[in-house]
Amino acid sequence: MSWTIVAAVFLATAGLLVLGVLACRLWLDVRALAREVDAASRALASAAGELSGQPLGVRDEAAQPVEERV
């Protein structure tokens, strides 16, 4: 077997291993970023609910008594 073939296989294997490690790091970073975005959006929604004086998930229409809606 020629040494050039062995070197090419070795370099290809090393390249795939590096790409695999980088893919794992990217996946971990994206997962951490998704958690941060989720926490920020929940905090923003909570602050908006506090500003409006209503709990989350309650619409203005549903908050009023039935007699006032008609």
mmCIF file as gemmi writes it, N, C-alpha and C atoms, coordinates in Angstrom:
data_model
loop_
_atom_site.group_PDB
_atom_site.id
_atom_site.type_symbol
_atom_site.label_atom_id
_atom_site.label_alt_id
_atom_site.label_comp_id
_atom_site.label_asym_id
_atom_site.label_entity_id
_atom_site.label_seq_id
_atom_site.pdbx_PDB_ins_code
_atom_site.Cartn_x
_atom_site.Cartn_y
_atom_site.Cartn_z
_atom_site.occupancy
_atom_site.B_iso_or_equiv
_atom_site.pdbx_formal_charge
_atom_site.auth_seq_id
_atom_site.auth_asym_id
_atom_site.pdbx_PDB_model_num
ATOM 1 N N . MET Axp A 1 ? 0.851 -1.17 0 1 0 ? 1 A 1
ATOM 2 C CA . MET Axp A 1 ? 0 0 0 1 0 ? 1 A 1
ATOM 3 C C . MET Axp A 1 ? 0.902 1.24 0 1 0 ? 1 A 1
ATOM 4 N N . SER Axp A 2 ? 0.567 2.149 -0.809 1 0 ? 2 A 1
ATOM 5 C CA . SER Axp A 2 ? 1.386 3.34 -0.947 1 0 ? 2 A 1
ATOM 6 C C . SER Axp A 2 ? 1.181 4.274 0.242 1 0 ? 2 A 1
ATOM 7 N N . TRP Axp A 3 ? 2.231 4.987 0.606 1 0 ? 3 A 1
ATOM 8 C CA . TRP Axp A 3 ? 2.132 5.893 1.754 1 0 ? 3 A 1
ATOM 9 C C . TRP Axp A 3 ? 1.199 7.063 1.46 1 0 ? 3 A 1
ATOM 10 N N . THR Axp A 4 ? 0.993 7.427 0.21 1 0 ? 4 A 1
ATOM 11 C CA . THR Axp A 4 ? 0.085 8.538 -0.116 1 0 ? 4 A 1
ATOM 12 C C . THR Axp A 4 ? -1.373 8.159 0.142 1 0 ? 4 A 1
ATOM 13 N N . ILE Axp A 5 ? -1.699 6.904 -0.112 1 0 ? 5 A 1
ATOM 14 C CA . ILE Axp A 5 ? -3.063 6.451 0.168 1 0 ? 5 A 1
ATOM 15 C C . ILE Axp A 5 ? -3.304 6.449 1.674 1 0 ? 5 A 1
ATOM 16 N N . VAL Axp A 6 ? -2.337 5.957 2.43 1 0 ? 6 A 1
ATOM 17 C CA . VAL Axp A 6 ? -2.449 5.944 3.888 1 0 ? 6 A 1
ATOM 18 C C . VAL Axp A 6 ? -2.57 7.364 4.423 1 0 ? 6 A 1
ATOM 19 N N . ALA Axp A 7 ? -1.782 8.28 3.907 1 0 ? 7 A 1
ATOM 20 C CA . ALA Axp A 7 ? -1.846 9.669 4.353 1 0 ? 7 A 1
ATOM 21 C C . ALA Axp A 7 ? -3.188 10.296 4.007 1 0 ? 7 A 1
ATOM 22 N N . ALA Axp A 8 ? -3.718 10.009 2.817 1 0 ? 8 A 1
ATOM 23 C CA . ALA Axp A 8 ? -5.011 10.56 2.413 1 0 ? 8 A 1
ATOM 24 C C . ALA Axp A 8 ? -6.131 10.035 3.308 1 0 ? 8 A 1
ATOM 25 N N . VAL Axp A 9 ? -6.104 8.752 3.623 1 0 ? 9 A 1
ATOM 26 C CA . VAL Axp A 9 ? -7.118 8.169 4.509 1 0 ? 9 A 1
ATOM 27 C C . VAL Axp A 9 ? -6.999 8.757 5.909 1 0 ? 9 A 1
ATOM 28 N N . PHE Axp A 10 ? -5.774 8.91 6.394 1 0 ? 10 A 1
ATOM 29 C CA . PHE Axp A 10 ? -5.558 9.487 7.719 1 0 ? 10 A 1
ATOM 30 C C . PHE Axp A 10 ? -6.078 10.923 7.785 1 0 ? 10 A 1
ATOM 31 N N . LEU Axp A 11 ? -5.76 11.716 6.772 1 0 ? 11 A 1
ATOM 32 C CA . LEU Axp A 11 ? -6.216 13.106 6.758 1 0 ? 11 A 1
ATOM 33 C C . LEU Axp A 11 ? -7.734 13.2 6.643 1 0 ? 11 A 1
ATOM 34 N N . ALA Axp A 12 ? -8.33 12.345 5.848 1 0 ? 12 A 1
ATOM 35 C CA . ALA Axp A 12 ? -9.792 12.349 5.723 1 0 ? 12 A 1
ATOM 36 C C . ALA Axp A 12 ? -10.451 11.962 7.038 1 0 ? 12 A 1
ATOM 37 N N . THR Axp A 13 ? -9.874 10.959 7.716 1 0 ? 13 A 1
ATOM 38 C CA . THR Axp A 13 ? -10.416 10.54 9.008 1 0 ? 13 A 1
ATOM 39 C C . THR Axp A 13 ? -10.278 11.652 10.042 1 0 ? 13 A 1
ATOM 40 N N . ALA Axp A 14 ? -9.117 12.287 10.072 1 0 ? 14 A 1
ATOM 41 C CA . ALA Axp A 14 ? -8.904 13.388 11.015 1 0 ? 14 A 1
ATOM 42 C C . ALA Axp A 14 ? -9.858 14.543 10.714 1 0 ? 14 A 1
ATOM 43 N N . GLY Axp A 15 ? -10.073 14.832 9.445 1 0 ? 15 A 1
ATOM 44 C CA . GLY Axp A 15 ? -10.995 15.899 9.069 1 0 ? 15 A 1
ATOM 45 C C . GLY Axp A 15 ? -12.417 15.601 9.496 1 0 ? 15 A 1
ATOM 46 N N . LEU Axp A 16 ? -12.848 14.363 9.323 1 0 ? 16 A 1
ATOM 47 C CA . LEU Axp A 16 ? -14.202 13.991 9.749 1 0 ? 16 A 1
ATOM 48 C C . LEU Axp A 16 ? -14.346 14.057 11.267 1 0 ? 16 A 1
ATOM 49 N N . LEU Axp A 17 ? -13.312 13.666 11.98 1 0 ? 17 A 1
ATOM 50 C CA . LEU Axp A 17 ? -13.362 13.765 13.442 1 0 ? 17 A 1
ATOM 51 C C . LEU Axp A 17 ? -13.453 15.218 13.89 1 0 ? 17 A 1
ATOM 52 N N . VAL Axp A 18 ? -12.701 16.09 13.258 1 0 ? 18 A 1
ATOM 53 C CA . VAL Axp A 18 ? -12.761 17.52 13.599 1 0 ? 18 A 1
ATOM 54 C C . VAL Axp A 18 ? -14.143 18.073 13.293 1 0 ? 18 A 1
ATOM 55 N N . LEU Axp A 19 ? -14.703 17.721 12.144 1 0 ? 19 A 1
ATOM 56 C CA . LEU Axp A 19 ? -16.052 18.181 11.806 1 0 ? 19 A 1
ATOM 57 C C . LEU Axp A 19 ? -17.087 17.655 12.793 1 0 ? 19 A 1
ATOM 58 N N . GLY Axp A 20 ? -16.924 16.427 13.248 1 0 ? 20 A 1
ATOM 59 C CA . GLY Axp A 20 ? -17.836 15.864 14.242 1 0 ? 20 A 1
ATOM 60 C C . GLY Axp A 20 ? -17.767 16.611 15.56 1 0 ? 20 A 1
ATOM 61 N N . VAL Axp A 21 ? -16.56 16.931 16.001 1 0 ? 21 A 1
ATOM 62 C CA . VAL Axp A 21 ? -16.401 17.685 17.249 1 0 ? 21 A 1
ATOM 63 C C . VAL Axp A 21 ? -17.009 19.074 17.113 1 0 ? 21 A 1
ATOM 64 N N . LEU Axp A 22 ? -16.773 19.724 15.987 1 0 ? 22 A 1
ATOM 65 C CA . LEU Axp A 22 ? -17.347 21.051 15.768 1 0 ? 22 A 1
ATOM 66 C C . LEU Axp A 22 ? -18.872 20.995 15.707 1 0 ? 22 A 1
ATOM 67 N N . ALA Axp A 23 ? -19.422 19.94 15.113 1 0 ? 23 A 1
ATOM 68 C CA . ALA Axp A 23 ? -20.876 19.792 15.059 1 0 ? 23 A 1
ATOM 69 C C . ALA Axp A 23 ? -21.455 19.62 16.466 1 0 ? 23 A 1
ATOM 70 N N . CYS Axp A 24 ? -20.77 18.846 17.301 1 0 ? 24 A 1
ATOM 71 C CA . CYS Axp A 24 ? -21.231 18.672 18.692 1 0 ? 24 A 1
ATOM 72 C C . CYS Axp A 24 ? -21.179 19.983 19.457 1 0 ? 24 A 1
ATOM 73 N N . ARG Axp A 25 ? -20.117 20.748 19.294 1 0 ? 25 A 1
ATOM 74 C CA . ARG Axp A 25 ? -20.007 22.04 19.967 1 0 ? 25 A 1
ATOM 75 C C . ARG Axp A 25 ? -21.09 22.998 19.481 1 0 ? 25 A 1
ATOM 76 N N . LEU Axp A 26 ? -21.362 22.986 18.18 1 0 ? 26 A 1
ATOM 77 C CA . LEU Axp A 26 ? -22.405 23.84 17.633 1 0 ? 26 A 1
ATOM 78 C C . LEU Axp A 26 ? -23.763 23.46 18.194 1 0 ? 26 A 1
ATOM 79 N N . TRP Axp A 27 ? -24.038 22.165 18.298 1 0 ? 27 A 1
ATOM 80 C CA . TRP Axp A 27 ? -25.315 21.709 18.845 1 0 ? 27 A 1
ATOM 81 C C . TRP Axp A 27 ? -25.468 22.152 20.299 1 0 ? 27 A 1
ATOM 82 N N . LEU Axp A 28 ? -24.401 22.047 21.076 1 0 ? 28 A 1
ATOM 83 C CA . LEU Axp A 28 ? -24.468 22.479 22.473 1 0 ? 28 A 1
ATOM 84 C C . LEU Axp A 28 ? -24.68 23.989 22.582 1 0 ? 28 A 1
ATOM 85 N N . ASP Axp A 29 ? -24.022 24.764 21.722 1 0 ? 29 A 1
ATOM 86 C CA . ASP Axp A 29 ? -24.196 26.217 21.745 1 0 ? 29 A 1
ATOM 87 C C . ASP Axp A 29 ? -25.604 26.621 21.326 1 0 ? 29 A 1
ATOM 88 N N . VAL Axp A 30 ? -26.147 25.952 20.327 1 0 ? 30 A 1
ATOM 89 C CA . VAL Axp A 30 ? -27.508 26.262 19.885 1 0 ? 30 A 1
ATOM 90 C C . VAL Axp A 30 ? -28.507 25.895 20.968 1 0 ? 30 A 1
ATOM 91 N N . ARG Axp A 31 ? -28.279 24.782 21.65 1 0 ? 31 A 1
ATOM 92 C CA . ARG Axp A 31 ? -29.175 24.389 22.74 1 0 ? 31 A 1
ATOM 93 C C . ARG Axp A 31 ? -29.13 25.404 23.88 1 0 ? 31 A 1
ATOM 94 N N . ALA Axp A 32 ? -27.946 25.884 24.22 1 0 ? 32 A 1
ATOM 95 C CA . ALA Axp A 32 ? -27.815 26.891 25.275 1 0 ? 32 A 1
ATOM 96 C C . ALA Axp A 32 ? -28.467 28.206 24.845 1 0 ? 32 A 1
ATOM 97 N N . LEU Axp A 33 ? -28.288 28.583 23.588 1 0 ? 33 A 1
ATOM 98 C CA . LEU Axp A 33 ? -28.909 29.803 23.082 1 0 ? 33 A 1
ATOM 99 C C . LEU Axp A 33 ? -30.427 29.688 23.096 1 0 ? 33 A 1
ATOM 100 N N . ALA Axp A 34 ? -30.954 28.525 22.753 1 0 ? 34 A 1
ATOM 101 C CA . ALA Axp A 34 ? -32.402 28.322 22.775 1 0 ? 34 A 1
ATOM 102 C C . ALA Axp A 34 ? -32.947 28.464 24.194 1 0 ? 34 A 1
ATOM 103 N N . ARG Axp A 35 ? -32.215 27.97 25.175 1 0 ? 35 A 1
ATOM 104 C CA . ARG Axp A 35 ? -32.655 28.127 26.566 1 0 ? 35 A 1
ATOM 105 C C . ARG Axp A 35 ? -32.651 29.59 26.985 1 0 ? 35 A 1
ATOM 106 N N . GLU Axp A 36 ? -31.633 30.326 26.57 1 0 ? 36 A 1
ATOM 107 C CA . GLU Axp A 36 ? -31.568 31.753 26.903 1 0 ? 36 A 1
ATOM 108 C C . GLU Axp A 36 ? -32.699 32.529 26.237 1 0 ? 36 A 1
ATOM 109 N N . VAL Axp A 37 ? -32.979 32.227 24.984 1 0 ? 37 A 1
ATOM 110 C CA . VAL Axp A 37 ? -34.07 32.906 24.276 1 0 ? 37 A 1
ATOM 111 C C . VAL Axp A 37 ? -35.405 32.564 24.927 1 0 ? 37 A 1
ATOM 112 N N . ASP Axp A 38 ? -35.59 31.314 25.332 1 0 ? 38 A 1
ATOM 113 C CA . ASP Axp A 38 ? -36.82 30.917 26.005 1 0 ? 38 A 1
ATOM 114 C C . ASP Axp A 38 ? -36.99 31.657 27.322 1 0 ? 38 A 1
ATOM 115 N N . ALA Axp A 39 ? -35.927 31.747 28.099 1 0 ? 39 A 1
ATOM 116 C CA . ALA Axp A 39 ? -35.999 32.458 29.378 1 0 ? 39 A 1
ATOM 117 C C . ALA Axp A 39 ? -36.286 33.943 29.162 1 0 ? 39 A 1
ATOM 118 N N . ALA Axp A 40 ? -35.656 34.544 28.163 1 0 ? 40 A 1
ATOM 119 C CA . ALA Axp A 40 ? -35.878 35.964 27.887 1 0 ? 40 A 1
ATOM 120 C C . ALA Axp A 40 ? -37.301 36.216 27.414 1 0 ? 40 A 1
ATOM 121 N N . SER Axp A 41 ? -37.834 35.352 26.565 1 0 ? 41 A 1
ATOM 122 C CA . SER Axp A 41 ? -39.195 35.552 26.078 1 0 ? 41 A 1
ATOM 123 C C . SER Axp A 41 ? -40.213 35.346 27.186 1 0 ? 41 A 1
ATOM 124 N N . ARG Axp A 42 ? -39.952 34.399 28.083 1 0 ? 42 A 1
ATOM 125 C CA . ARG Axp A 42 ? -40.855 34.216 29.227 1 0 ? 42 A 1
ATOM 126 C C . ARG Axp A 42 ? -40.81 35.427 30.156 1 0 ? 42 A 1
ATOM 127 N N . ALA Axp A 43 ? -39.624 35.971 30.388 1 0 ? 43 A 1
ATOM 128 C CA . ALA Axp A 43 ? -39.51 37.155 31.238 1 0 ? 43 A 1
ATOM 129 C C . ALA Axp A 43 ? -40.206 38.35 30.592 1 0 ? 43 A 1
ATOM 130 N N . LEU Axp A 44 ? -40.073 38.491 29.288 1 0 ? 44 A 1
ATOM 131 C CA . LEU Axp A 44 ? -40.723 39.582 28.576 1 0 ? 44 A 1
ATOM 132 C C . LEU Axp A 44 ? -42.244 39.433 28.627 1 0 ? 44 A 1
ATOM 133 N N . ALA Axp A 45 ? -42.74 38.242 28.444 1 0 ? 45 A 1
ATOM 134 C CA . ALA Axp A 45 ? -44.18 38.003 28.518 1 0 ? 45 A 1
ATOM 135 C C . ALA Axp A 45 ? -44.697 38.258 29.928 1 0 ? 45 A 1
ATOM 136 N N . SER Axp A 46 ? -43.923 37.856 30.91 1 0 ? 46 A 1
ATOM 137 C CA . SER Axp A 46 ? -44.318 38.097 32.298 1 0 ? 46 A 1
ATOM 138 C C . SER Axp A 46 ? -44.354 39.589 32.608 1 0 ? 46 A 1
ATOM 139 N N . ALA Axp A 47 ? -43.364 40.326 32.136 1 0 ? 47 A 1
ATOM 140 C CA . ALA Axp A 47 ? -43.341 41.772 32.362 1 0 ? 47 A 1
ATOM 141 C C . ALA Axp A 47 ? -44.496 42.45 31.642 1 0 ? 47 A 1
ATOM 142 N N . ALA Axp A 48 ? -44.826 41.995 30.442 1 0 ? 48 A 1
ATOM 143 C CA . ALA Axp A 48 ? -45.96 42.568 29.716 1 0 ? 48 A 1
ATOM 144 C C . ALA Axp A 48 ? -47.258 42.281 30.459 1 0 ? 48 A 1
ATOM 145 N N . GLY Axp A 49 ? -47.363 41.082 31.03 1 0 ? 49 A 1
ATOM 146 C CA . GLY Axp A 49 ? -48.557 40.755 31.819 1 0 ? 49 A 1
ATOM 147 C C . GLY Axp A 49 ? -48.666 41.605 33.065 1 0 ? 49 A 1
ATOM 148 N N . GLU Axp A 50 ? -47.536 41.88 33.697 1 0 ? 50 A 1
ATOM 149 C CA . GLU Axp A 50 ? -47.565 42.73 34.887 1 0 ? 50 A 1
ATOM 150 C C . GLU Axp A 50 ? -47.935 44.162 34.539 1 0 ? 50 A 1
ATOM 151 N N . LEU Axp A 51 ? -47.463 44.642 33.397 1 0 ? 51 A 1
ATOM 152 C CA . LEU Axp A 51 ? -47.788 46.004 32.983 1 0 ? 51 A 1
ATOM 153 C C . LEU Axp A 51 ? -49.271 46.159 32.663 1 0 ? 51 A 1
ATOM 154 N N . SER Axp A 52 ? -49.858 45.141 32.071 1 0 ? 52 A 1
ATOM 155 C CA . SER Axp A 52 ? -51.272 45.229 31.725 1 0 ? 52 A 1
ATOM 156 C C . SER Axp A 52 ? -52.153 44.931 32.929 1 0 ? 52 A 1
ATOM 157 N N . GLY Axp A 53 ? -51.582 44.371 33.974 1 0 ? 53 A 1
ATOM 158 C CA . GLY Axp A 53 ? -52.343 44.083 35.187 1 0 ? 53 A 1
ATOM 159 C C . GLY Axp A 53 ? -53.149 42.803 35.102 1 0 ? 53 A 1
ATOM 160 N N . GLN Axp A 54 ? -52.904 41.998 34.11 1 0 ? 54 A 1
ATOM 161 C CA . GLN Axp A 54 ? -53.639 40.757 33.951 1 0 ? 54 A 1
ATOM 162 C C . GLN Axp A 54 ? -52.658 39.596 33.902 1 0 ? 54 A 1
ATOM 163 N N . PRO Axp A 55 ? -53.066 38.442 34.407 1 0 ? 55 A 1
ATOM 164 C CA . PRO Axp A 55 ? -52.19 37.276 34.287 1 0 ? 55 A 1
ATOM 165 C C . PRO Axp A 55 ? -52.099 36.823 32.834 1 0 ? 55 A 1
ATOM 166 N N . LEU Axp A 56 ? -51.073 36.058 32.539 1 0 ? 56 A 1
ATOM 167 C CA . LEU Axp A 56 ? -50.883 35.58 31.173 1 0 ? 56 A 1
ATOM 168 C C . LEU Axp A 56 ? -52.017 34.656 30.765 1 0 ? 56 A 1
ATOM 169 N N . GLY Axp A 57 ? -52.37 34.705 29.518 1 0 ? 57 A 1
ATOM 170 C CA . GLY Axp A 57 ? -53.371 33.796 28.988 1 0 ? 57 A 1
ATOM 171 C C . GLY Axp A 57 ? -54.794 34.293 29.142 1 0 ? 57 A 1
ATOM 172 N N . VAL Axp A 58 ? -55.003 35.461 29.73 1 0 ? 58 A 1
ATOM 173 C CA . VAL Axp A 58 ? -56.351 36 29.913 1 0 ? 58 A 1
ATOM 174 C C . VAL Axp A 58 ? -56.525 37.159 28.95 1 0 ? 58 A 1
ATOM 175 N N . ARG Axp A 59 ? -57.521 37.063 28.094 1 0 ? 59 A 1
ATOM 176 C CA . ARG Axp A 59 ? -57.795 38.138 27.151 1 0 ? 59 A 1
ATOM 177 C C . ARG Axp A 59 ? -58.645 39.21 27.815 1 0 ? 59 A 1
ATOM 178 N N . ASP Axp A 60 ? -58.615 40.402 27.26 1 0 ? 60 A 1
ATOM 179 C CA . ASP Axp A 60 ? -59.414 41.502 27.794 1 0 ? 60 A 1
ATOM 180 C C . ASP Axp A 60 ? -60.893 41.136 27.788 1 0 ? 60 A 1
ATOM 181 N N . GLU Axp A 61 ? -61.332 40.486 26.743 1 0 ? 61 A 1
ATOM 182 C CA . GLU Axp A 61 ? -62.732 40.13 26.589 1 0 ? 61 A 1
ATOM 183 C C . GLU Axp A 61 ? -63.145 39.113 27.65 1 0 ? 61 A 1
ATOM 184 N N . ALA Axp A 62 ? -62.284 38.162 27.945 1 0 ? 62 A 1
ATOM 185 C CA . ALA Axp A 62 ? -62.609 37.128 28.919 1 0 ? 62 A 1
ATOM 186 C C . ALA Axp A 62 ? -62.519 37.653 30.347 1 0 ? 62 A 1
ATOM 187 N N . ALA Axp A 63 ? -61.789 38.722 30.556 1 0 ? 63 A 1
ATOM 188 C CA . ALA Axp A 63 ? -61.63 39.269 31.901 1 0 ? 63 A 1
ATOM 189 C C . ALA Axp A 63 ? -62.861 40.042 32.346 1 0 ? 63 A 1
ATOM 190 N N . GLN Axp A 64 ? -63.675 40.515 31.414 1 0 ? 64 A 1
ATOM 191 C CA . GLN Axp A 64 ? -64.854 41.284 31.76 1 0 ? 64 A 1
ATOM 192 C C . GLN Axp A 64 ? -66.015 40.355 32.081 1 0 ? 64 A 1
ATOM 193 N N . PRO Axp A 65 ? -66.891 40.775 32.981 1 0 ? 65 A 1
ATOM 194 C CA . PRO Axp A 65 ? -68.094 39.96 33.239 1 0 ? 65 A 1
ATOM 195 C C . PRO Axp A 65 ? -68.964 39.858 31.985 1 0 ? 65 A 1
ATOM 196 N N . VAL Axp A 66 ? -69.794 38.844 31.951 1 0 ? 66 A 1
ATOM 197 C CA . VAL Axp A 66 ? -70.6 38.559 30.771 1 0 ? 66 A 1
ATOM 198 C C . VAL Axp A 66 ? -71.538 39.724 30.457 1 0 ? 66 A 1
ATOM 199 N N . GLU Axp A 67 ? -72.093 40.391 31.467 1 0 ? 67 A 1
ATOM 200 C CA . GLU Axp A 67 ? -73.042 41.471 31.237 1 0 ? 67 A 1
ATOM 201 C C . GLU Axp A 67 ? -72.391 42.645 30.493 1 0 ? 67 A 1
ATOM 202 N N . GLU Axp A 68 ? -71.129 42.906 30.749 1 0 ? 68 A 1
ATOM 203 C CA . GLU Axp A 68 ? -70.455 44.03 30.119 1 0 ? 68 A 1
ATOM 204 C C . GLU Axp A 68 ? -70.04 43.7 28.674 1 0 ? 68 A 1
ATOM 205 N N . ARG Axp A 69 ? -69.888 42.433 28.365 1 0 ? 69 A 1
ATOM 206 C CA . ARG Axp A 69 ? -69.453 42.067 27.015 1 0 ? 69 A 1
ATOM 207 C C . ARG Axp A 69 ? -70.553 42.255 25.982 1 0 ? 69 A 1
ATOM 208 N N . VAL Axp A 70 ? -71.79 42.134 26.397 1 0 ? 70 A 1
ATOM 209 C CA . VAL Axp A 70 ? -72.91 42.176 25.445 1 0 ? 70 A 1
ATOM 210 C C . VAL Axp A 70 ? -73.296 43.569 25.084 1 0 ? 70 A 1
